[in-house]
Amino acid sequence: MKRTLLASSFLLLGSAQALTLSGSVAGEAPAKARVGAWLIDAAGRPVAEVASAPISANAFSLSIPDTAPSGRALWGLTSDSIAWPGVTGEVNVSGSVQGSEARLFVYGDANGNTRRDEGEELIEGSARLGKASVALVFASRPVNVSAARGLSVALTLGWNVVSIELGKTLKAGVQSGASGLQLSIAR
């Protein structure tokens, strides 16, 4: 029974969708700059780069692969592990699900090897879609997340772009990709 359940879990994780992101970068980027999507651990620290793309004329386009995160970058998506912009108070997750989050960072690829090396500074970006803040969230199965101030999102299997517009109530949406992202960086 355990083997069947484990095999089913891998089949579900294997059918997740890739996430395509494109947009512009505002702020002073280093020479030979790249935008990298980094998996973070439950404490919000970058663990592993999963995709990167060069910044050209202040624009970028990258795809986060459909493979499921693993190790320290995958944890139980619970009320205690959700730290999305503007989400405070009690958070409800409709079921047991493994999740992960990715954040966008900029770095100067000094040696041109298309990946970040020791000594290349990581600059965390703040991603927005219009007026909304953005969280890049992986879910191992479909799940609903709700919280105070009207937050209600339905995550699908795989990567999700969760956009949250702050105000008296939270206006939230989920997309399977995003174009027109504005990534702000400050050094």
Beta strands, then each sheet from edge to edge (+ up, - down):
strand 1: 19-26
strand 2: 33-40
strand 3: 46-54
strand 4: 59-64
strand 5: 75-76
strand 6: 91-93
strand 7: 98-108
strand 8: 123-124
strand 9: 126-129
strand 10: 132-139
strand 11: 143-147
strand 12: 151-155
strand 13: 158-165
strand 14: 171-175
strand 15: 177-184
sheet 1: 3+ 2- 7+ 10- 9+ 15- 1- 4+
sheet 2: 3+ 2- 7+ 5-
sheet 3: 3+ 2- 7+ 8-
sheet 4: 3+ 2- 7+ 10- 13+ 14-
sheet 5: 6+ 11- 12+
end
